[in-house]
Amino acid sequence: MAERLRFDDQKYQRFGPNFTIEFGNWTGDRLGFFTWNDKEEKGQIDVDWFKYDYNGPKG
């Protein structure tokens, strides 16, 4: 998995290393989206494309 971000109308910039989400012990990793904005009251996230494949244990 890899993350990308952009500010306003700039091109998307990749940040952070690739990583694998894995199941382990009693819980697995969890994936989430969030925004952080310390200059205004609210932030925004606009997701154009998202794909999640899961081939681990079933329940």
PERA-V248990 format. One record per residue. SS is DSSP state (H for helix, E for strand, C for the rest). Layout:
ss
SS
SS
This chain:
ss
C
C
E
E
E
C
C
C
C
C
C
C
E
E
E
C
C
C
C
C
C
C
E
E
C
C
E
E
C
C
C
C
C
C
C
C
C
C
C
C
C
C
C
C
C
C
C
C
C
C
C
C
C
C
C
C
C
C
C
